[in-house]
């Protein structure tokens, strides 16, 4: 009985490690989400191995006559996020992934004549699912919580759900 259980565990382990991955060496596109008002981010993924990759996302915004807490103002910000991701194959072009990382940014806002600007840093996580088509297109849906922000994020926390559209090469 012990040999059967041990053999079953070894077979399951082999099945999980032997699945072929479909990670492109490079992918570039857009990550479309809310992300505390940043909206679309330019997204680049770099494959590091068959099951790991690095993702860099650059977001910026330039809003005029923005309404916030009863006041109209202007808001400019830029943010760079970097994540190390682990990728697991599900089946038929579908992968799921999880990652950790962080980033930094800068902001300048003017509401009702009060100017506020500064820099911020944050830690981030990421979990999502993606589909790689037979042609070089990748669609993904992910959830990214971010902690920190040095006062930039309300209660030092922000999160968003985003749709990614990338060209794989």
C-alpha positions as CSV (number, residue, x, y, z in Angstrom):
1,X,0.0,0.0,0.0
2,X,2.9,2.4,0.8
3,X,4.4,1.7,-2.6
4,X,1.1,2.6,-4.3
5,X,0.8,5.9,-2.4
6,X,4.4,6.8,-3.0
7,X,4.1,6.0,-6.7
8,X,0.9,8.1,-6.9
9,X,2.6,11.1,-5.3
10,X,5.6,10.7,-7.6
11,X,3.3,10.5,-10.7
12,X,1.4,13.6,-9.6
13,X,4.6,15.5,-9.0
14,X,5.9,14.5,-12.4
15,X,2.6,15.6,-14.0
16,X,2.9,19.0,-12.5
17,X,6.5,19.6,-13.4
18,X,6.3,18.1,-16.9
19,X,3.6,20.4,-18.2
20,X,4.8,22.5,-21.1
21,X,4.8,26.3,-20.6
22,X,4.0,28.9,-23.2
23,X,5.9,31.9,-21.9
24,X,7.1,34.2,-24.6
25,X,10.6,35.7,-24.4
26,X,9.0,39.1,-24.7
27,X,5.5,40.6,-24.7
28,X,4.5,44.3,-24.9
29,X,1.1,45.9,-24.8
30,X,-1.4,47.6,-22.5
31,X,-2.7,46.8,-19.0
32,X,-6.2,48.4,-18.8
33,X,-7.5,48.9,-15.3
34,X,-8.4,51.5,-12.7
35,X,-5.3,51.4,-10.6
36,X,-6.1,54.4,-8.5
37,X,-6.9,56.6,-11.5
38,X,-3.9,55.6,-13.7
39,X,-6.0,53.7,-16.1
40,X,-4.0,52.3,-19.0
41,X,-0.4,51.3,-18.4
42,X,2.3,50.4,-20.9
43,X,3.2,46.8,-20.0
44,X,6.3,44.8,-20.9
45,X,7.0,41.1,-19.9
46,X,10.4,39.4,-20.2
47,X,10.6,35.7,-19.9
48,X,13.4,34.6,-17.6
49,X,12.8,30.8,-17.7
50,X,10.1,28.3,-18.7
51,X,8.1,29.2,-15.5
52,X,9.2,32.7,-14.4
53,X,9.1,36.2,-15.9
54,X,9.5,39.9,-15.1
55,X,6.8,42.4,-15.8
56,X,7.3,46.2,-15.9
57,X,4.3,48.5,-16.1
58,X,4.5,52.3,-16.6
59,X,1.4,54.3,-15.9
60,X,0.8,58.1,-16.0
61,X,-2.1,60.5,-15.8
62,X,-2.7,64.1,-16.6
63,X,-6.1,65.3,-15.4
64,X,-7.5,68.8,-15.6
65,X,-10.7,70.0,-13.8
66,X,-10.8,66.8,-11.8
67,X,-13.5,66.8,-9.1
68,X,-12.4,65.5,-5.7
69,X,-14.1,65.9,-2.4
70,X,-16.1,69.0,-3.5
71,X,-13.2,70.7,-5.3
72,X,-12.0,70.9,-8.8
73,X,-8.3,70.6,-9.5
74,X,-5.5,69.3,-11.6
75,X,-3.6,66.0,-11.0
76,X,-0.5,64.7,-12.7
77,X,1.2,61.5,-11.7
78,X,3.6,58.8,-13.1
79,X,4.2,55.3,-11.7
80,X,6.5,52.4,-12.5
81,X,5.7,48.9,-11.2
82,X,8.0,45.9,-11.4
83,X,6.8,42.3,-10.6
84,X,8.5,38.9,-10.6
85,X,6.0,36.3,-11.6
86,X,5.6,32.5,-11.4
87,X,3.6,31.0,-14.3
88,X,1.8,27.7,-14.3
89,X,0.2,26.0,-17.3
90,X,-3.5,25.1,-17.0
91,X,-4.4,23.7,-20.4
92,X,-4.8,24.7,-24.0
93,X,-3.0,28.1,-24.0
94,X,-4.3,29.0,-20.5
95,X,-1.8,29.9,-17.8
96,X,-2.3,31.3,-14.3
97,X,0.3,33.3,-12.5
98,X,1.2,35.0,-9.2
99,X,3.9,37.5,-8.5
100,X,5.4,40.0,-6.0
101,X,7.2,43.2,-6.5
102,X,6.9,47.0,-6.0
103,X,7.5,50.3,-7.5
104,X,7.7,54.0,-7.2
105,X,6.1,57.1,-8.5
106,X,5.7,60.9,-8.4
107,X,2.6,63.1,-8.2
108,X,1.6,66.8,-8.4
109,X,-1.9,67.9,-7.5
110,X,-3.6,71.2,-7.1
111,X,-7.1,71.2,-5.5
112,X,-8.8,74.5,-4.7
113,X,-5.5,76.4,-4.8
114,X,-3.7,73.9,-2.5
115,X,-0.6,72.3,-4.2
116,X,0.5,68.9,-3.0
117,X,3.4,67.0,-4.6
118,X,5.8,64.2,-3.7
119,X,7.2,60.8,-4.4
120,X,6.0,57.4,-3.2
121,X,7.0,53.8,-3.1
122,X,4.9,50.7,-2.8
123,X,4.9,46.9,-2.5
124,X,2.7,45.0,-4.9
125,X,1.3,41.5,-5.4
126,X,-0.3,40.1,-8.5
127,X,-2.5,37.1,-9.4
128,X,-4.2,36.4,-12.7
129,X,-5.0,34.2,-15.6
130,X,-3.9,34.6,-19.2
131,X,-4.6,33.0,-22.6
132,X,-2.0,32.8,-25.3
133,X,-3.5,32.5,-28.8
134,X,-1.9,30.5,-31.6
135,X,-0.9,33.9,-33.2
136,X,1.2,36.3,-31.1
137,X,-1.5,37.8,-28.9
138,X,-1.9,37.4,-25.2
139,X,-5.0,38.4,-23.1
140,X,-4.9,38.4,-19.3
141,X,-7.1,39.3,-16.4
142,X,-5.4,40.0,-13.1
143,X,-5.8,41.5,-9.6
144,X,-3.1,43.6,-8.1
145,X,-3.1,44.9,-4.5
146,X,-0.6,47.7,-3.6
147,X,0.6,48.7,-0.1
148,X,2.5,51.8,0.8
149,X,2.3,54.9,-1.3
150,X,3.6,57.1,1.5
151,X,0.3,58.9,1.8
152,X,-0.4,58.9,-1.9
153,X,-2.9,56.1,-1.7
154,X,-5.9,56.5,0.6
155,X,-5.2,54.4,3.8
156,X,-1.9,53.4,2.2
157,X,-3.7,50.7,0.1
158,X,-4.8,50.5,-3.5
159,X,-5.9,47.6,-5.8
160,X,-7.4,47.1,-9.2
161,X,-8.5,44.5,-11.6
162,X,-7.1,44.9,-15.1
163,X,-7.3,43.4,-18.6
164,X,-4.0,43.0,-20.4
165,X,-3.6,42.9,-24.1
166,X,0.0,42.2,-25.3
167,X,1.9,41.3,-28.5
168,X,4.2,38.3,-27.9
169,X,7.5,38.1,-29.7
